[in-house]
Amino acid sequence: WHGSDHGLDIGFIFGAPFRDTYVSNASDSQLLNERRVSLSAMETVANFARYGNPGKQESIEWQPYYETNKKDIINPYFEFTRRYFSDSPFGVGFKYECNHFWHKYVLAN
């Protein structure tokens, strides 16, 4: 047993078990389970895209990544780098200038 491969979930997120060209050595019942996993993955991603959270997760409250205060977008991030940080690698406003274009669209909703 070696665990899951990187990116193995992508096929499920895009509904691969429902395609006619899907290659699987699974039995009919296993294919049905793969389709259930795929539906769950698609629903989770769709909920996150629509509502900003992945949907029902037993007693877990999904905290928003972007918080708006009607004036600005707070964009928390962690900077991965080789240089040493004297204080903290956490910051806000990552690539603010690049993302400023989307400001009016995010706040409009």
Backbone as JSON, one array per atom type, in Angstrom:
{
  "sequence": "WHGSDHGLDIGFIFGAPFRDTYVSNASDSQLLNERRVSLSAMETVANFARYGNPGKQESIEWQPYYETNKKDIINPYFEFTRRYFSDSPFGVGFKYECNHFWHKYVLAN",
  "N": [[0.85, -1.18, 0.0], [0.62, 2.14, -0.91], [-0.65, 4.56, -0.69], [-2.41, 7.46, -1.96], [-1.99, 8.71, -5.27], [-0.55, 11.79, -6.43], [-2.82, 14.13, -7.66], [-4.77, 12.3, -8.28], [-7.42, 12.7, -7.7], [-8.44, 14.4, -9.62], [-9.67, 13.26, -11.91], [-12.06, 12.3, -10.77], [-13.23, 14.67, -9.91], [-13.85, 15.85, -12.33], [-15.7, 14.09, -13.34], [-14.95, 11.61, -14.51], [-15.62, 8.77, -14.11], [-18.11, 8.6, -15.32], [-17.82, 8.79, -18.0], [-17.81, 7.34, -21.28], [-15.39, 6.47, -22.2], [-13.93, 5.83, -19.99], [-11.47, 4.08, -18.33], [-11.32, 1.29, -16.41], [-10.68, -1.3, -14.12], [-12.62, -2.1, -12.53], [-15.34, -3.8, -10.91], [-18.91, -3.95, -11.56], [-20.22, -3.06, -9.21], [-18.11, -1.76, -7.93], [-17.59, 0.23, -9.8], [-19.94, 1.67, -9.57], [-19.56, 2.66, -6.97], [-17.31, 4.26, -7.49], [-18.51, 6.16, -9.1], [-20.23, 7.33, -7.25], [-18.37, 8.51, -5.52], [-17.27, 10.31, -7.32], [-19.52, 11.96, -7.88], [-19.84, 13.1, -5.34], [-17.4, 14.48, -5.11], [-17.63, 16.3, -7.26], [-19.87, 17.75, -6.42], [-18.89, 18.9, -4.07], [-16.82, 20.59, -5.03], [-18.36, 22.24, -6.72], [-20.11, 23.43, -4.85], [-18.23, 24.86, -3.36], [-17.35, 26.67, -5.31], [-19.73, 28.06, -5.86], [-20.78, 28.97, -3.36], [-18.7, 29.51, -1.63], [-17.99, 27.72, 0.29], [-17.45, 24.22, 0.96], [-19.78, 22.8, 1.45], [-21.86, 20.55, 3.37], [-20.14, 19.43, 6.13], [-19.45, 17.46, 8.67], [-19.95, 19.1, 11.57], [-17.98, 21.03, 11.06], [-16.94, 24.28, 10.64], [-16.59, 26.27, 7.9], [-14.24, 28.61, 7.33], [-14.15, 31.83, 5.78], [-12.02, 32.56, 3.02], [-11.56, 34.95, 1.71], [-12.3, 38.02, 3.1], [-14.56, 40.64, 3.25], [-14.76, 44.1, 3.84], [-16.4, 45.98, 2.86], [-14.79, 47.85, 1.74], [-12.3, 46.92, 1.17], [-10.37, 44.05, 0.18], [-9.38, 41.34, 2.04], [-6.7, 39.31, 1.81], [-5.4, 36.67, 2.91], [-2.23, 35.03, 3.09], [0.46, 32.62, 2.8], [3.86, 32.81, 2.52], [6.06, 30.96, 0.65], [9.4, 30.43, 0.72], [12.99, 30.51, 0.38], [14.38, 32.24, 1.89], [15.2, 33.61, 5.13], [12.85, 34.44, 7.62], [12.46, 37.11, 9.76], [10.3, 37.86, 11.23], [7.39, 36.9, 10.44], [6.17, 34.58, 7.98], [3.64, 35.0, 7.1], [1.15, 37.02, 5.55], [-0.88, 39.73, 4.22], [-2.92, 40.71, 1.42], [-1.76, 39.63, -0.93], [-0.2, 39.96, -4.01], [-1.71, 42.28, -4.6], [-2.01, 44.38, -6.46], [-2.23, 42.99, -8.87], [-4.57, 41.6, -8.47], [-6.44, 43.55, -8.07], [-8.12, 44.28, -10.14], [-10.26, 42.45, -9.99], [-11.57, 43.25, -7.77], [-13.95, 44.91, -7.75], [-15.79, 43.09, -8.75], [-15.85, 40.95, -6.94], [-16.7, 42.21, -4.6], [-19.17, 43.04, -5.45], [-20.93, 41.01, -5.19]],
  "CA": [[0.0, 0.0, 0.0], [1.44, 3.35, -0.99], [-1.46, 5.76, -0.57], [-2.95, 8.05, -3.19], [-1.08, 9.46, -6.12], [-0.83, 13.21, -6.59], [-3.72, 14.43, -8.77], [-5.69, 11.21, -8.54], [-8.78, 13.19, -7.53], [-8.86, 15.23, -10.74], [-10.64, 12.52, -12.72], [-13.33, 12.25, -10.07], [-13.78, 16.02, -9.9], [-14.38, 16.14, -13.66], [-16.69, 13.1, -13.71], [-14.39, 10.55, -15.36], [-16.33, 7.48, -14.08], [-19.33, 8.67, -16.11], [-17.48, 8.84, -19.43], [-17.77, 6.05, -21.98], [-13.99, 6.1, -22.42], [-13.29, 5.62, -18.69], [-10.82, 2.77, -18.23], [-11.3, 0.83, -15.03], [-10.77, -2.74, -13.93], [-13.58, -2.26, -11.44], [-16.59, -4.53, -11.14], [-20.05, -3.04, -11.65], [-20.46, -2.42, -7.91], [-17.01, -0.83, -7.69], [-17.81, 1.38, -10.68], [-21.0, 2.44, -8.93], [-18.92, 3.4, -5.87], [-16.48, 5.31, -8.08], [-19.42, 7.22, -9.54], [-20.69, 8.04, -6.04], [-17.25, 9.36, -5.09], [-17.19, 11.37, -8.31], [-20.62, 12.89, -7.62], [-19.52, 13.83, -4.12], [-16.3, 15.41, -5.42], [-18.17, 17.37, -8.11], [-20.75, 18.56, -5.58], [-18.03, 19.66, -3.15], [-16.17, 21.67, -5.79], [-19.4, 23.17, -7.16], [-20.54, 24.21, -3.68], [-17.18, 25.82, -3.02], [-17.36, 27.72, -6.32], [-20.96, 28.84, -5.77], [-21.1, 29.54, -2.05], [-17.51, 29.81, -0.84], [-17.69, 26.63, 1.22], [-17.66, 22.95, 0.27], [-21.04, 22.15, 1.8], [-21.97, 19.89, 4.68], [-19.01, 18.69, 6.68], [-19.88, 17.25, 10.04], [-19.55, 20.03, 12.63], [-16.83, 21.86, 10.68], [-17.33, 25.57, 10.08], [-15.64, 26.69, 6.88], [-13.93, 30.03, 7.45], [-13.93, 32.43, 4.47], [-10.66, 32.93, 2.65], [-11.62, 36.39, 1.49], [-13.26, 38.73, 3.93], [-14.72, 41.99, 2.74], [-15.26, 45.08, 4.79], [-17.04, 46.96, 1.97], [-13.8, 48.79, 1.26], [-11.07, 46.25, 0.77], [-10.36, 42.59, 0.25], [-8.28, 40.81, 2.84], [-6.28, 38.1, 1.12], [-4.29, 36.1, 3.68], [-1.4, 34.06, 2.37], [1.7, 32.17, 3.4], [4.9, 32.9, 1.5], [7.05, 29.89, 0.64], [10.64, 30.96, 0.2], [14.19, 29.99, 1.04], [14.99, 33.25, 2.76], [14.82, 33.56, 6.53], [11.93, 35.48, 8.07], [12.71, 37.53, 11.14], [9.03, 37.94, 11.94], [6.45, 35.86, 10.05], [5.96, 34.46, 6.54], [2.25, 35.27, 6.79], [0.87, 38.39, 5.17], [-2.17, 39.98, 3.58], [-2.86, 41.49, 0.19], [-0.85, 39.0, -1.88], [-0.37, 40.43, -5.39], [-2.88, 43.15, -4.56], [-2.14, 45.12, -7.71], [-2.69, 42.06, -9.91], [-5.94, 41.16, -8.18], [-7.3, 44.71, -7.88], [-9.11, 44.25, -11.21], [-11.41, 41.65, -9.58], [-12.1, 43.85, -6.55], [-15.34, 45.34, -7.9], [-16.64, 41.94, -9.01], [-15.99, 40.18, -5.71], [-17.51, 42.99, -3.66], [-20.5, 43.25, -6.0], [-21.81, 39.88, -4.83]],
  "C": [[0.88, 1.23, 0.0], [0.64, 4.63, -0.9], [-1.96, 6.24, -1.92], [-1.87, 8.77, -3.97], [-1.52, 10.91, -6.21], [-1.73, 13.41, -7.82], [-4.73, 13.35, -9.08], [-7.15, 11.66, -8.46], [-9.31, 13.95, -8.74], [-9.9, 14.53, -11.61], [-12.01, 12.46, -12.09], [-14.01, 13.61, -10.06], [-14.42, 16.37, -11.24], [-15.28, 15.02, -14.2], [-16.21, 11.96, -14.59], [-15.16, 9.23, -15.29], [-17.63, 7.46, -14.88], [-19.07, 8.68, -17.61], [-17.43, 7.44, -20.02], [-16.34, 5.55, -22.15], [-13.24, 5.83, -21.13], [-12.75, 4.2, -18.61], [-10.71, 2.39, -16.76], [-11.4, -0.69, -15.01], [-11.8, -3.08, -12.86], [-14.78, -3.1, -11.87], [-17.72, -3.5, -11.22], [-20.31, -2.32, -10.32], [-19.34, -1.44, -7.56], [-17.15, 0.41, -8.55], [-18.9, 2.27, -10.12], [-20.43, 3.26, -7.77], [-18.03, 4.52, -6.4], [-17.34, 6.48, -8.56], [-19.97, 8.0, -8.36], [-19.61, 8.98, -5.52], [-17.13, 10.55, -6.03], [-18.29, 12.41, -8.1], [-20.35, 13.74, -6.39], [-18.42, 14.86, -4.36], [-16.81, 16.58, -6.25], [-19.06, 18.31, -7.31], [-19.94, 19.45, -4.64], [-17.38, 20.84, -3.86], [-17.2, 22.7, -6.25], [-19.9, 24.03, -6.01], [-19.5, 25.25, -3.31], [-17.17, 26.97, -4.02], [-18.58, 28.63, -6.18], [-21.08, 29.63, -4.47], [-19.9, 29.88, -1.19], [-17.22, 28.8, 0.24], [-18.05, 25.32, 0.54], [-18.96, 22.23, 0.6], [-20.96, 21.47, 3.15], [-20.72, 19.1, 5.01], [-19.25, 18.62, 8.17], [-19.2, 18.16, 11.05], [-18.29, 20.84, 12.33], [-17.36, 23.15, 10.07], [-16.24, 26.04, 9.14], [-15.44, 28.2, 6.98], [-13.66, 30.62, 6.06], [-12.47, 32.79, 4.24], [-10.57, 34.43, 2.42], [-12.66, 36.97, 2.43], [-13.35, 40.14, 3.37], [-15.24, 42.89, 3.85], [-15.85, 46.27, 4.04], [-16.06, 47.98, 1.41], [-12.58, 48.09, 0.68], [-11.25, 44.74, 0.85], [-9.15, 42.17, 1.07], [-7.93, 39.46, 2.24], [-5.11, 37.49, 1.88], [-3.51, 35.08, 2.86], [-0.18, 33.7, 3.2], [2.74, 32.16, 2.31], [5.92, 31.78, 1.67], [8.32, 30.44, -0.01], [11.81, 30.34, 0.94], [14.79, 31.0, 2.01], [14.42, 33.16, 4.18], [13.89, 34.72, 6.86], [12.26, 35.84, 9.51], [11.41, 37.63, 11.93], [8.11, 36.78, 11.53], [6.32, 35.79, 8.53], [4.51, 34.7, 6.13], [2.07, 36.74, 6.45], [-0.52, 38.52, 4.61], [-1.95, 40.78, 2.31], [-1.9, 40.94, -0.84], [-1.19, 39.43, -3.3], [-1.58, 41.34, -5.52], [-3.09, 43.87, -5.88], [-2.7, 44.23, -8.81], [-4.16, 41.69, -9.71], [-6.92, 42.32, -8.04], [-8.41, 44.76, -8.93], [-10.39, 43.54, -10.77], [-12.14, 42.24, -8.37], [-13.58, 44.2, -6.69], [-16.28, 44.17, -8.13], [-16.87, 41.1, -7.75], [-16.89, 40.91, -4.74], [-18.93, 43.2, -4.15], [-21.47, 42.15, -5.56], [-22.16, 39.93, -3.41]]
}
